[in-house]
Amino acid sequence: MARTNPLQFVQQVRSEVGKVVWPTRREVLLTTVMVFVMASLTAVFFALVDLAIKGGLRGLLSLVG
């Protein structure tokens, strides 16, 4: 494997960074909102599942005890 000298490496890095397509402000905002919405929906879903399991276990334990 050929070694690249530090100057060539820095030039290659700058060239690659120049090819990066950065998201627009609107895209970042929209994606952020979507992440918060999905995280909230997931939290609500698991809270409901937790309540259902808790209720089921309480029902079972009341039959036994």
Secondary structure, DSSP 8 states (H G I E B T S, - for coil): -----HHHHHHHHHHHHHT-----HHHHHHHHHHHHHHHHHHHHHHHHHHHHHHHHHHHHHHHH-
